[in-house]
Every structure is written in structure tokens, then in C-alpha cells.
Amino acid sequence: MYGLVNQAVRKLILHEHGPETWATIRRQAGCEDDDFVTMQPYPDELTYALVEAASAALGAPPEAILREFGRYWVRFAAETAYGHLMKAAGNSVRDFLANLDHLHARVGLSFPELRPPQFRVIPEGPNRIRLQYFSERAGLAPFVIGLVEGLGQRFNESIQVSLATPRDQDHACDEFLVEFAARSNA
């Protein structure tokens, strides 16, 4: 993953838990860098090690850390130089999710080694969609749940997200149900 991702992990920990906790997590993860170069690729194992170390240091399961990071990522990315791309990706959770692959393609122009996931939105009525998440990286379903929740916050939409079908040998992707609060016609 690129340094931008690890920068976000660092910033989240510093903001929520302080520099001492970040130093502990960094040491436990075997991370020598205190900061990360935005456009430099880092081994995925480093990011996973930071999540595991945060789990141990904070006494929370890795899934909870990933979910919180997903929520945070939406705010963090909006504050970076790529915020304008986020604005162009849509004005609702549905539109944004439908445009995520296009957003990743644009980001990939700056990050040539980017290996982004792919998303497919399948409408299931006026208040529900099925979101398919295809990634070469395992174990990130909680991050996606947090990401969708963060988008709900960004667009001020009341939503519920759940993992409907996890990726396994029989399923090529994780599938999520995203349910939207019914809108009144008043």
C-alpha cells in the first residue's frame, strides 16, 4: 500500500490516542519510520502489522480497528490533494460507490503501482443496494463497512451496512448490504 494509507493510520492514532500510543504501535509493528512518504509504495504487511499492533495496544479486535479506520479514511482522503476527486465522485452514498472504480482510475495516474479494489453496485430496490468488493487483499471487509459508514456521515445519510456474504473459496468477492433510511415525501 502507498504511504498515504499508512499516513492515515498514523494520523488517526495520533489524533485519537496520542503520540505515546503511536510510538508503542510503531515499535510493536517493527516500523522504523515515524512518517511515511505519500507516493512511496510500502509492503502490505507493514499496514497489516500496524493494525495488529493497534489492536494489541488498544485492546480492540483488528476488525474494530479496520472499521474505525474506514470511517476515518473518508475524512482523511477528503482533506488531501485528492479531495477534489472525491467531490467529483458524487453527492450521495449510492453515486459515490458507483463511481469508486473511476475515482481509483484517476488516483492511479499519480500512483502507478496502485492495486485498487473494484466495486460493483447492484440496486435492490429504492432503499437498498448490494455492494460487491473485489480485492487481492484479504481481511478488509471491516474497512469497507467503515468506509461506507463514513460516506453516510459525509453525505448526511442514515444507512446500515452489513456483510452479507464473505469472500471465500466459493465467493470471489465480499458482498455487503447497504440499507438506506426511507425518505419521506413531505
N, CA and C atoms as an extended XYZ file, in Angstrom:
558
Properties=species:S:1:pos:R:3:atomname:S:1:resname:S:1:resid:I:1 pbc="F F F"
N         0.849       -1.166        0.000 N   MET     1
C         0.000        0.000        0.000 CA  MET     1
C         0.896        1.230        0.000 C   MET     1
N         0.356        2.292       -0.492 N   TYR     2
C         1.127        3.524       -0.557 CA  TYR     2
C         1.225        4.192        0.817 C   TYR     2
N         2.233        5.044        0.935 N   GLY     3
C         2.467        5.763        2.177 CA  GLY     3
C         1.260        6.559        2.636 C   GLY     3
N         0.442        7.003        1.698 N   LEU     4
C        -0.757        7.762        2.046 CA  LEU     4
C        -1.645        6.985        3.012 C   LEU     4
N        -1.764        5.673        2.809 N   VAL     5
C        -2.589        4.834        3.689 CA  VAL     5
C        -1.975        4.786        5.089 C   VAL     5
N        -0.669        4.557        5.154 N   ASN     6
C        -0.008        4.487        6.452 CA  ASN     6
C         0.013        5.851        7.154 C   ASN     6
N         0.076        6.926        6.374 N   GLN     7
C        -0.039        8.261        6.963 CA  GLN     7
C        -1.387        8.415        7.667 C   GLN     7
N        -2.434        7.903        7.018 N   ALA     8
C        -3.771        7.998        7.607 CA  ALA     8
C        -3.858        7.191        8.893 C   ALA     8
N        -3.264        5.991        8.916 N   VAL     9
C        -3.251        5.189       10.150 CA  VAL     9
C        -2.553        5.983       11.257 C   VAL     9
N        -1.395        6.541       10.933 N   ARG    10
C        -0.628        7.335       11.906 CA  ARG    10
C        -1.446        8.512       12.429 C   ARG    10
N        -2.047        9.244       11.508 N   LYS    11
C        -2.813       10.435       11.893 CA  LYS    11
C        -4.011       10.071       12.773 C   LYS    11
N        -4.695        8.981       12.437 N   LEU    12
C        -5.826        8.533       13.253 CA  LEU    12
C        -5.376        8.196       14.670 C   LEU    12
N        -4.300        7.429       14.793 N   ILE    13
C        -3.808        7.041       16.124 CA  ILE    13
C        -3.361        8.271       16.905 C   ILE    13
N        -2.612        9.155       16.263 N   LEU    14
C        -2.157       10.366       16.952 CA  LEU    14
C        -3.337       11.208       17.421 C   LEU    14
N        -4.329       11.367       16.556 N   HIS    15
C        -5.485       12.198       16.891 CA  HIS    15
C        -6.322       11.600       18.017 C   HIS    15
N        -6.559       10.302       17.945 N   GLU    16
C        -7.456        9.656       18.910 CA  GLU    16
C        -6.761        9.172       20.188 C   GLU    16
N        -5.445        8.865       20.095 N   HIS    17
C        -4.796        8.203       21.232 CA  HIS    17
C        -3.462        8.815       21.651 C   HIS    17
N        -2.936        9.752       20.885 N   GLY    18
C        -1.742       10.467       21.280 CA  GLY    18
C        -0.428        9.862       20.801 C   GLY    18
N         0.651       10.653       20.924 N   PRO    19
C         1.958       10.234       20.403 CA  PRO    19
C         2.576        9.037       21.126 C   PRO    19
N         2.307        8.872       22.405 N   GLU    20
C         2.874        7.724       23.122 CA  GLU    20
C         2.295        6.413       22.582 C   GLU    20
N         0.999        6.412       22.333 N   THR    21
C         0.359        5.211       21.789 CA  THR    21
C         0.871        4.931       20.383 C   THR    21
N         1.023        5.983       19.572 N   TRP    22
C         1.567        5.790       18.227 CA  TRP    22
C         2.975        5.197       18.304 C   TRP    22
N         3.804        5.715       19.203 N   ALA    23
C         5.178        5.198       19.339 CA  ALA    23
C         5.162        3.720       19.724 C   ALA    23
N         4.255        3.344       20.617 N   THR    24
C         4.128        1.939       21.027 CA  THR    24
C         3.704        1.074       19.844 C   THR    24
N         2.712        1.526       19.115 N   ILE    25
C         2.205        0.772       17.961 CA  ILE    25
C         3.293        0.632       16.904 C   ILE    25
N         3.965        1.712       16.628 N   ARG    26
C         5.025        1.698       15.618 CA  ARG    26
C         6.123        0.707       15.984 C   ARG    26
N         6.554        0.737       17.249 N   ARG    27
C         7.585       -0.197       17.705 CA  ARG    27
C         7.097       -1.641       17.623 C   ARG    27
N         5.882       -1.873       18.103 N   GLN    28
C         5.323       -3.233       18.105 CA  GLN    28
C         5.172       -3.777       16.685 C   GLN    28
N         4.911       -2.895       15.724 N   ALA    29
C         4.753       -3.315       14.330 CA  ALA    29
C         6.104       -3.475       13.626 C   ALA    29
N         7.181       -3.092       14.311 N   GLY    30
C         8.504       -3.167       13.690 CA  GLY    30
C         8.702       -2.113       12.624 C   GLY    30
N         8.041       -0.984       12.790 N   CYS    31
C         8.080        0.108       11.820 CA  CYS    31
C         9.118        1.136       12.269 C   CYS    31
N        10.146        1.309       11.470 N   GLU    32
C        11.196        2.261       11.818 CA  GLU    32
C        10.792        3.693       11.503 C   GLU    32
N         9.961        3.888       10.487 N   ASP    33
C         9.562        5.235       10.071 CA  ASP    33
C         8.542        5.814       11.036 C   ASP    33
N         8.711        7.093       11.341 N   ASP    34
C         7.697        7.779       12.138 CA  ASP    34
C         6.701        8.489       11.218 C   ASP    34
N         7.073        8.647        9.987 N   ASP    35
C         6.176        9.210        8.992 CA  ASP    35
C         6.390        8.427        7.698 C   ASP    35
N         5.530        8.650        6.730 N   PHE    36
C         5.571        7.871        5.501 CA  PHE    36
C         5.531        8.810        4.301 C   PHE    36
N         6.221        8.442        3.244 N   VAL    37
C         6.234        9.212        2.012 CA  VAL    37
C         4.949        8.889        1.248 C   VAL    37
N         4.145        9.896        0.998 N   THR    38
C         2.824        9.730        0.397 CA  THR    38
C         2.834        8.840       -0.836 C   THR    38
N         3.728        9.108       -1.760 N   MET    39
C         3.708        8.448       -3.060 CA  MET    39
C         4.627        7.228       -3.138 C   MET    39
N         5.152        6.805       -2.012 N   GLN    40
C         6.030        5.629       -1.992 CA  GLN    40
C         5.246        4.384       -1.628 C   GLN    40
N         5.413        3.300       -2.403 N   PRO    41
C         4.754        2.057       -2.014 CA  PRO    41
C         5.477        1.413       -0.828 C   PRO    41
N         4.687        0.851        0.074 N   TYR    42
C         5.196        0.108        1.232 CA  TYR    42
C         4.585       -1.292        1.174 C   TYR    42
N         5.250       -2.266        1.772 N   PRO    43
C         4.669       -3.620        1.771 CA  PRO    43
C         3.324       -3.641        2.507 C   PRO    43
N         2.366       -4.370        1.953 N   ASP    44
C         1.067       -4.519        2.611 CA  ASP    44
C         1.243       -5.033        4.037 C   ASP    44
N         2.251       -5.873        4.230 N   GLU    45
C         2.483       -6.469        5.556 CA  GLU    45
C         2.714       -5.405        6.619 C   GLU    45
N         3.291       -4.263        6.233 N   LEU    46
C         3.508       -3.184        7.205 CA  LEU    46
C         2.171       -2.630        7.694 C   LEU    46
N         1.255       -2.396        6.778 N   THR    47
C        -0.060       -1.864        7.168 CA  THR    47
C        -0.801       -2.862        8.043 C   THR    47
N        -0.763       -4.139        7.663 N   TYR    48
C        -1.401       -5.169        8.483 CA  TYR    48
C        -0.745       -5.240        9.870 C   TYR    48
N         0.584       -5.087        9.930 N   ALA    49
C         1.290       -5.109       11.217 CA  ALA    49
C         0.881       -3.920       12.079 C   ALA    49
N         0.681       -2.757       11.461 N   LEU    50
C         0.219       -1.586       12.221 CA  LEU    50
C        -1.175       -1.828       12.803 C   LEU    50
N        -2.049       -2.463       12.015 N   VAL    51
C        -3.402       -2.775       12.504 CA  VAL    51
C        -3.325       -3.762       13.667 C   VAL    51
N        -2.520       -4.798       13.526 N   GLU    52
C        -2.366       -5.792       14.607 CA  GLU    52
C        -1.792       -5.152       15.865 C   GLU    52
N        -0.794       -4.297       15.700 N   ALA    53
C        -0.184       -3.626       16.854 CA  ALA    53
C        -1.186       -2.669       17.502 C   ALA    53
N        -1.991       -1.973       16.689 N   ALA    54
C        -3.032       -1.093       17.239 CA  ALA    54
C        -4.056       -1.913       18.009 C   ALA    54
N        -4.394       -3.078       17.486 N   SER    55
C        -5.330       -3.965       18.169 CA  SER    55
C        -4.807       -4.337       19.548 C   SER    55
N        -3.541       -4.724       19.602 N   ALA    56
C        -2.939       -5.118       20.882 CA  ALA    56
C        -2.838       -3.934       21.830 C   ALA    56
N        -2.393       -2.796       21.327 N   ALA    57
C        -2.186       -1.624       22.182 CA  ALA    57
C        -3.492       -1.037       22.702 C   ALA    57
N        -4.538       -1.128       21.887 N   LEU    58
C        -5.810       -0.504       22.258 CA  LEU    58
C        -6.809       -1.493       22.847 C   LEU    58
N        -6.458       -2.780       22.829 N   GLY    59
C        -7.350       -3.783       23.393 CA  GLY    59
C        -8.646       -3.927       22.617 C   GLY    59
N        -8.564       -3.757       21.308 N   ALA    60
C        -9.745       -3.882       20.450 CA  ALA    60
C        -9.429       -4.891       19.354 C   ALA    60
N       -10.417       -5.635       18.883 N   PRO    61
C       -10.150       -6.588       17.805 CA  PRO    61
C        -9.703       -5.864       16.531 C   PRO    61
N        -8.884       -6.525       15.705 N   PRO    62
C        -8.443       -5.897       14.449 CA  PRO    62
C        -9.611       -5.417       13.588 C   PRO    62
N       -10.729       -6.158       13.614 N   GLU    63
C       -11.897       -5.762       12.823 CA  GLU    63
C       -12.421       -4.393       13.258 C   GLU    63
N       -12.392       -4.121       14.557 N   ALA    64
C       -12.850       -2.818       15.059 CA  ALA    64
C       -11.890       -1.708       14.630 C   ALA    64
N       -10.599       -2.012       14.636 N   ILE    65
C        -9.602       -1.031       14.205 CA  ILE    65
C        -9.822       -0.718       12.722 C   ILE    65
N        -9.999       -1.753       11.904 N   LEU    66
C       -10.205       -1.549       10.474 CA  LEU    66
C       -11.493       -0.775       10.191 C   LEU    66
N       -12.545       -1.066       10.932 N   ARG    67
C       -13.809       -0.365       10.718 CA  ARG    67
C       -13.671        1.115       11.053 C   ARG    67
N       -13.028        1.414       12.176 N   GLU    68
C       -12.803        2.818       12.542 CA  GLU    68
C       -11.912        3.501       11.510 C   GLU    68
N       -10.912        2.773       11.026 N   PHE    69
C       -10.029        3.343       10.010 CA  PHE    69
C       -10.794        3.636        8.726 C   PHE    69
N       -11.727        2.782        8.345 N   GLY    70
C       -12.552        3.026        7.163 CA  GLY    70
C       -13.355        4.305        7.294 C   GLY    70
N       -13.963        4.515        8.465 N   ARG    71
C       -14.719        5.755        8.706 CA  ARG    71
C       -13.787        6.961        8.617 C   ARG    71
N       -12.615        6.824        9.236 N   TYR    72
C       -11.645        7.922        9.256 CA  TYR    72
C       -11.105        8.202        7.856 C   TYR    72
N       -10.886        7.161        7.067 N   TRP    73
C       -10.298        7.317        5.743 CA  TRP    73
C       -11.088        8.310        4.883 C   TRP    73
N       -12.406        8.285        4.984 N   VAL    74
C       -13.242        9.193        4.190 CA  VAL    74
C       -12.899       10.639        4.531 C   VAL    74
N       -12.804       10.957        5.809 N   ARG    75
C       -12.454       12.326        6.215 CA  ARG    75
C       -11.024       12.664        5.809 C   ARG    75
N       -10.111       11.737        6.047 N   PHE    76
C        -8.701       11.963        5.739 CA  PHE    76
C        -8.505       12.217        4.250 C   PHE    76
N        -9.042       11.360        3.405 N   ALA    77
C        -8.855       11.484        1.959 CA  ALA    77
C        -9.450       12.787        1.436 C   ALA    77
N       -10.554       13.234        2.024 N   ALA    78
C       -11.182       14.476        1.596 CA  ALA    78
C       -10.291       15.678        1.879 C   ALA    78
N        -9.392       15.550        2.851 N   GLU    79
C        -8.500       16.655        3.219 CA  GLU    79
C        -7.183       16.634        2.446 C   GLU    79
N        -6.960       15.624        1.633 N   THR    80
C        -5.717       15.531        0.868 CA  THR    80
C        -5.886       16.229       -0.481 C   THR    80
N        -4.840       16.159       -1.275 N   ALA    81
C        -4.891       16.734       -2.622 CA  ALA    81
C        -5.913       16.022       -3.503 C   ALA    81
N        -6.419       14.874       -3.048 N   TYR    82
C        -7.395       14.116       -3.829 CA  TYR    82
C        -8.831       14.428       -3.419 C   TYR    82
N        -9.006       15.391       -2.550 N   GLY    83
C       -10.340       15.783       -2.120 CA  GLY    83
C       -11.230       16.222       -3.271 C   GLY    83
N       -10.622       16.906       -4.267 N   HIS    84
C       -11.415       17.349       -5.419 CA  HIS    84
C       -11.969       16.165       -6.210 C   HIS    84
N       -11.223       15.056       -6.234 N   LEU    85
C       -11.738       13.857       -6.912 CA  LEU    85
C       -12.916       13.272       -6.148 C   LEU    85
N       -12.836       13.343       -4.830 N   MET    86
C       -13.955       12.848       -4.020 CA  MET    86
C       -15.203       13.673       -4.278 C   MET    86
N       -15.037       14.991       -4.391 N   LYS    87
C       -16.194       15.843       -4.673 CA  LYS    87
C       -16.816       15.499       -6.016 C   LYS    87
N       -15.976       15.151       -6.985 N   ALA    88
C       -16.471       14.837       -8.324 CA  ALA    88
C       -17.092       13.445       -8.403 C   ALA    88
N       -16.870       12.602       -7.402 N   ALA    89
C       -17.344       11.216       -7.450 CA  ALA    89
C       -18.822       11.067       -7.116 C   ALA    89
N       -19.444       12.109       -6.618 N   GLY    90
C       -20.871       12.008       -6.351 CA  GLY    90
C       -21.299       12.780       -5.129 C   GLY    90
N       -22.615       12.969       -5.024 N   ASN    91
C       -23.197       13.724       -3.917 CA  ASN    91
C       -24.059       12.869       -3.008 C   ASN    91
N       -23.938       11.550       -3.157 N   SER    92
C       -24.687       10.631       -2.310 CA  SER    92
C       -23.860        9.362       -2.150 C   SER    92
N       -24.220        8.555       -1.176 N   VAL    93
C       -23.514        7.293       -0.966 CA  VAL    93
C       -23.615        6.424       -2.213 C   VAL    93
N       -24.812        6.303       -2.777 N   ARG    94
C       -25.010        5.470       -3.975 CA  ARG    94
C       -24.120        5.926       -5.131 C   ARG    94
N       -24.176        7.227       -5.417 N   ASP    95
C       -23.390        7.745       -6.539 CA  ASP    95
C       -21.898        7.555       -6.297 C   ASP    95
N       -21.465        7.834       -5.081 N   PHE    96
C       -20.044        7.717       -4.767 CA  PHE    96
C       -19.572        6.281       -4.938 C   PHE    96
N       -20.323        5.326       -4.396 N   LEU    97
C       -19.938        3.923       -4.528 CA  LEU    97
C       -19.928        3.483       -5.990 C   LEU    97
N       -20.886        3.959       -6.769 N   ALA    98
C       -20.941        3.604       -8.185 CA  ALA    98
C       -19.755        4.170       -8.953 C   ALA    98
N       -19.161        5.238       -8.445 N   ASN    99
C       -18.050        5.894       -9.126 CA  ASN    99
C       -16.685        5.579       -8.528 C   ASN    99
N       -16.625        4.691       -7.540 N   LEU   100
C       -15.342        4.404       -6.879 CA  LEU   100
C       -14.285        3.863       -7.838 C   LEU   100
N       -14.655        3.004       -8.754 N   ASP   101
C       -13.671        2.480       -9.697 CA  ASP   101
C       -13.099        3.603      -10.564 C   ASP   101
N       -13.949        4.550      -10.973 N   HIS   102
C       -13.472        5.696      -11.755 CA  HIS   102
C       -12.533        6.563      -10.916 C   HIS   102
N       -12.882        6.765       -9.661 N   LEU   103
C       -12.030        7.544       -8.761 CA  LEU   103
C       -10.664        6.870       -8.612 C   LEU   103
N       -10.661        5.554       -8.414 N   HIS   104
C        -9.401        4.828       -8.292 CA  HIS   104
C        -8.581        4.921       -9.578 C   HIS   104
N        -9.238        4.901      -10.729 N   ALA   105
C        -8.522        5.024      -12.003 CA  ALA   105
C        -7.829        6.378      -12.099 C   ALA   105
N        -8.501        7.417      -11.640 N   ARG   106
C        -7.902        8.761      -11.657 CA  ARG   106
C        -6.739        8.852      -10.669 C   ARG   106
N        -6.922        8.293       -9.477 N   VAL   107
C        -5.856        8.293       -8.485 CA  VAL   107
C        -4.656        7.496       -9.000 C   VAL   107
N        -4.929        6.435       -9.751 N   GLY   108
C        -3.874        5.599      -10.299 CA  GLY   108
C        -2.939        6.335      -11.246 C   GLY   108
N        -3.377        7.471      -11.782 N   LEU   109
C        -2.497        8.268      -12.631 CA  LEU   109
C        -1.323        8.828      -11.832 C   LEU   109
N        -1.547        9.084      -10.541 N   SER   110
C        -0.480        9.590       -9.673 CA  SER   110
C         0.271        8.470       -8.963 C   SER   110
N        -0.390        7.338       -8.799 N   PHE   111
C         0.183        6.199       -8.084 CA  PHE   111
C         0.287        5.016       -9.045 C   PHE   111
N         1.367        4.945       -9.837 N   PRO   112
C         1.430        3.934      -10.896 CA  PRO   112
C         1.423        2.487      -10.415 C   PRO   112
N         1.805        2.238       -9.181 N   GLU   113
C         1.797        0.862       -8.669 CA  GLU   113
C         0.535        0.543       -7.867 C   GLU   113
N        -0.451        1.427       -7.956 N   LEU   114
C        -1.706        1.237       -7.233 CA  LEU   114
C        -2.389       -0.053       -7.680 C   LEU   114
N        -2.837       -0.832       -6.706 N   ARG   115
C        -3.594       -2.059       -6.971 CA  ARG   115
C        -4.931       -1.925       -6.234 C   ARG   115
N        -5.820       -1.093       -6.773 N   PRO   116
C        -7.059       -0.802       -6.049 CA  PRO   116
C        -8.057       -1.956       -6.129 C   PRO   116
N        -8.969       -1.977       -5.197 N   PRO   117
C       -10.069       -2.940       -5.300 CA  PRO   117
C       -11.038       -2.479       -6.388 C   PRO   117
N       -11.987       -3.338       -6.679 N   GLN   118
C       -13.064       -2.974       -7.586 CA  GLN   118
C       -14.385       -3.124       -6.840 C   GLN   118
N       -15.325       -2.268       -7.200 N   PHE   119
C       -16.635       -2.255       -6.555 CA  PHE   119
C       -17.716       -2.376       -7.615 C   PHE   119
N       -18.752       -3.098       -7.276 N   ARG   120
C       -19.923       -3.201       -8.143 CA  ARG   120
C       -21.149       -2.933       -7.283 C   ARG   120
N       -21.988       -2.017       -7.740 N   VAL   121
C       -23.223       -1.671       -7.034 CA  VAL   121
C       -24.389       -2.322       -7.771 C   VAL   121
N       -25.181       -3.078       -7.013 N   ILE   122
C       -26.352       -3.747       -7.578 CA  ILE   122
C       -27.588       -3.224       -6.840 C   ILE   122
N       -28.440       -2.452       -7.531 N   PRO   123
C       -29.656       -1.940       -6.880 CA  PRO   123
C       -30.572       -3.089       -6.478 C   PRO   123
N       -31.164       -2.969       -5.310 N   GLU   124
C       -32.125       -3.974       -4.824 CA  GLU   124
C       -33.369       -3.280       -4.288 C   GLU   124
N       -33.828       -2.294       -5.000 N   GLY   125
C       -34.998       -1.545       -4.576 CA  GLY   125
C       -34.619       -0.120       -4.240 C   GLY   125
N       -35.614        0.674       -3.860 N   PRO   126
C       -35.360        2.097       -3.636 CA  PRO   126
C       -34.510        2.383       -2.393 C   PRO   126
N       -34.478        1.454       -1.441 N   ASN   127
C       -33.784        1.732       -0.184 CA  ASN   127
C       -32.663        0.745        0.133 C   ASN   127
N       -32.206        0.015       -0.897 N   ARG   128
C       -31.175       -0.984       -0.617 CA  ARG   128
C       -30.329       -1.255       -1.857 C   ARG   128
N       -29.033       -1.430       -1.614 N   ILE   129
C       -28.128       -1.868       -2.665 CA  ILE   129
C       -27.273       -3.011       -2.131 C   ILE   129
N       -26.778       -3.801       -3.053 N   ARG   130
C       -25.786       -4.826       -2.737 CA  ARG   130
C       -24.477       -4.296       -3.295 C   ARG   130
N       -23.447       -4.282       -2.479 N   LEU   131
C       -22.134       -3.791       -2.873 CA  LEU   131
C       -21.169       -4.963       -2.920 C   LEU   131
N       -20.611       -5.203       -4.093 N   GLN   132
C       -19.610       -6.256       -4.245 CA  GLN   132
C       -18.229       -5.614       -4.216 C   GLN   132
N       -17.338       -6.234       -3.441 N   TYR   133
C       -15.990       -5.708       -3.224 CA  TYR   133
C       -14.983       -6.781       -3.625 C   TYR   133
N       -14.246       -6.508       -4.691 N   PHE   134
C       -13.239       -7.433       -5.210 CA  PHE   134
C       -11.859       -6.862       -4.879 C   PHE   134
N       -11.032       -7.641       -4.185 N   SER   135
C        -9.700       -7.170       -3.829 CA  SER   135
C        -8.749       -8.352       -3.729 C   SER   135
N        -7.508       -8.110       -4.078 N   GLU   136
C        -6.489       -9.147       -3.894 CA  GLU   136
C        -6.076       -9.235       -2.431 C   GLU   136
N        -6.424       -8.230       -1.645 N   ARG   137
C        -6.065       -8.192       -0.230 CA  ARG   137
C        -7.187       -8.803        0.604 C   ARG   137
N        -6.809       -9.727        1.459 N   ALA   138
C        -7.798      -10.401        2.304 CA  ALA   138
C        -8.013       -9.632        3.604 C   ALA   138
N        -9.185       -9.843        4.191 N   GLY   139
C        -9.441       -9.364        5.537 CA  GLY   139
C        -9.848       -7.918        5.675 C   GLY   139
N       -10.205       -7.252        4.592 N   LEU   140
C       -10.515       -5.822        4.676 CA  LEU   140
C       -12.007       -5.512        4.674 C   LEU   140
N       -12.850       -6.528        4.809 N   ALA   141
C       -14.296       -6.281        4.850 CA  ALA   141
C       -14.683       -5.284        5.947 C   ALA   141
N       -14.110       -5.355        7.157 N   PRO   142
C       -14.473       -4.351        8.165 CA  PRO   142
C       -14.099       -2.926        7.748 C   PRO   142
N       -13.001       -2.785        7.015 N   PHE   143
C       -12.620       -1.463        6.498 CA  PHE   143
C       -13.695       -0.946        5.557 C   PHE   143
N       -14.212       -1.821        4.672 N   VAL   144
C       -15.239       -1.404        3.721 CA  VAL   144
C       -16.509       -0.990        4.461 C   VAL   144
N       -16.875       -1.720        5.499 N   ILE   145
C       -18.049       -1.327        6.289 CA  ILE   145
C       -17.835        0.074        6.854 C   ILE   145
N       -16.663        0.312        7.438 N   GLY   146
C       -16.363        1.643        7.971 CA  GLY   146
C       -16.352        2.704        6.889 C   GLY   146
N       -15.823        2.365        5.727 N   LEU   147
C       -15.790        3.301        4.613 CA  LEU   147
C       -17.207        3.725        4.218 C   LEU   147
N       -18.097        2.761        4.084 N   VAL   148
C       -19.477        3.081        3.702 CA  VAL   148
C       -20.152        3.896        4.813 C   VAL   148
N       -19.889        3.538        6.066 N   GLU   149
C       -20.432        4.337        7.181 CA  GLU   149
C       -19.887        5.765        7.127 C   GLU   149
N       -18.599        5.904        6.821 N   GLY   150
C       -18.004        7.236        6.688 CA  GLY   150
C       -18.633        8.031        5.555 C   GLY   150
N       -18.966        7.353        4.464 N   LEU   151
C       -19.653        8.038        3.369 CA  LEU   151
C       -21.049        8.477        3.797 C   LEU   151
N       -21.718        7.641        4.594 N   GLY   152
C       -23.018        8.037        5.132 CA  GLY   152
C       -22.901        9.317        5.946 C   GLY   152
N       -21.860        9.414        6.769 N   GLN   153
C       -21.624       10.637        7.544 CA  GLN   153
C       -21.325       11.812        6.619 C   GLN   153
N       -20.486       11.580        5.621 N   ARG   154
C       -20.092       12.647        4.688 CA  ARG   154
C       -21.315       13.242        3.984 C   ARG   154
N       -22.234       12.369        3.574 N   PHE   155
C       -23.397       12.823        2.815 CA  PHE   155
C       -24.645       12.977        3.678 C   PHE   155
N       -24.462       12.859        4.991 N   ASN   156
C       -25.567       13.041        5.934 CA  ASN   156
C       -26.744       12.124        5.592 C   ASN   156
N       -26.423       10.855        5.337 N   GLU   157
C       -27.438        9.852        5.018 CA  GLU   157
C       -27.453        8.802        6.122 C   GLU   157
N       -28.631        8.414        6.518 N   SER   158
C       -28.782        7.366        7.521 CA  SER   158
C       -28.769        6.014        6.808 C   SER   158
N       -27.730        5.217        7.099 N   ILE   159
C       -27.572        3.932        6.427 CA  ILE   159
C       -27.202        2.848        7.429 C   ILE   159
N       -27.435        1.612        7.020 N   GLN   160
C       -26.983        0.429        7.744 CA  GLN   160
C       -26.180       -0.398        6.756 C   GLN   160
N       -25.010       -0.864        7.183 N   VAL   161
C       -24.144       -1.670        6.331 CA  VAL   161
C       -23.888       -2.992        7.025 C   VAL   161
N       -23.996       -4.076        6.282 N   SER   162
C       -23.685       -5.390        6.852 CA  SER   162
C       -23.016       -6.258        5.801 C   SER   162
N       -22.167       -7.153        6.268 N   LEU   163
C       -21.520       -8.119        5.390 CA  LEU   163
C       -22.516       -9.243        5.146 C   LEU   163
N       -22.969       -9.377        3.903 N   ALA   164
C       -23.963      -10.392        3.563 CA  ALA   164
C       -23.299      -11.722        3.224 C   ALA   164
N       -22.218      -11.654        2.454 N   THR   165
C       -21.513      -12.863        2.019 CA  THR   165
C       -20.020      -12.583        2.023 C   THR   165
N       -19.264      -13.253        2.883 N   PRO   166
C       -17.813      -13.035        2.880 CA  PRO   166
C       -17.139      -13.744        1.709 C   PRO   166
N       -16.032      -13.182        1.305 N   ARG   167
C       -15.227      -13.820        0.259 CA  ARG   167
C       -14.648      -15.111        0.813 C   ARG   167
N       -14.748      -16.162        0.024 N   ASP   168
C       -14.159      -17.449        0.391 CA  ASP   168
C       -13.936      -18.242       -0.885 C   ASP   168
N       -13.673      -19.533       -0.770 N   GLN   169
C       -13.386      -20.335       -1.964 CA  GLN   169
C       -14.574      -20.416       -2.908 C   GLN   169
N       -15.779      -20.185       -2.401 N   ASP   170
C       -16.970      -20.250       -3.243 CA  ASP   170
C       -17.445      -18.876       -3.725 C   ASP   170
N       -16.891      -17.808       -3.163 N   HIS   171
C       -17.317      -16.452       -3.499 CA  HIS   171
C       -16.089      -15.604       -3.816 C   HIS   171
N       -16.075      -15.001       -4.992 N   ALA   172
C       -14.917      -14.235       -5.463 CA  ALA   172
C       -14.801      -12.868       -4.814 C   ALA   172
N       -15.835      -12.468       -4.088 N   CYS   173
C       -15.818      -11.123       -3.500 CA  CYS   173
C       -16.585      -11.121       -2.178 C   CYS   173
N       -16.362      -10.060       -1.416 N   ASP   174
C       -17.207       -9.785       -0.255 CA  ASP   174
C       -18.433       -9.046       -0.775 C   ASP   174
N       -19.604       -9.403       -0.245 N   GLU   175
C       -20.828       -8.693       -0.612 CA  GLU   175
C       -21.446       -8.076        0.627 C   GLU   175
N       -21.814       -6.815        0.494 N   PHE   176
C       -22.396       -6.059        1.591 CA  PHE   176
C       -23.799       -5.619        1.214 C   PHE   176
N       -24.661       -5.553        2.203 N   LEU   177
C       -25.966       -4.923        2.016 CA  LEU   177
C       -25.886       -3.532        2.616 C   LEU   177
N       -26.315       -2.557        1.838 N   VAL   178
C       -26.361       -1.175        2.299 CA  VAL   178
C       -27.823       -0.774        2.248 C   VAL   178
N       -28.371       -0.474        3.421 N   GLU   179
C       -29.780       -0.105        3.509 CA  GLU   179
C       -29.881        1.364        3.901 C   GLU   179
N       -30.736        2.068        3.166 N   PHE   180
C       -30.919        3.496        3.369 CA  PHE   180
C       -32.233        3.736        4.091 C   PHE   180
N       -32.232        4.712        4.985 N   ALA   181
C       -33.484        5.075        5.656 CA  ALA   181
C       -34.449        5.576        4.597 C   ALA   181
N       -35.701        5.158        4.709 N   ALA   182
C       -36.723        5.584        3.743 CA  ALA   182
C       -36.860        7.091        3.812 C   ALA   182
N       -36.942        7.688        2.661 N   ARG   183
C       -37.116        9.145        2.604 CA  ARG   183
C       -38.596        9.470        2.570 C   ARG   183
N       -38.961       10.462        3.323 N   SER   184
C       -40.365       10.869        3.322 CA  SER   184
C       -40.614       11.819        2.151 C   SER   184
N       -41.833       11.867        1.693 N   ASN   185
C       -42.206       12.743        0.590 CA  ASN   185
C       -42.773       14.067        1.071 C   ASN   185
N       -42.513       14.400        2.317 N   ALA   186
C       -43.078       15.631        2.866 CA  ALA   186
C       -42.353       16.847        2.383 C   ALA   186
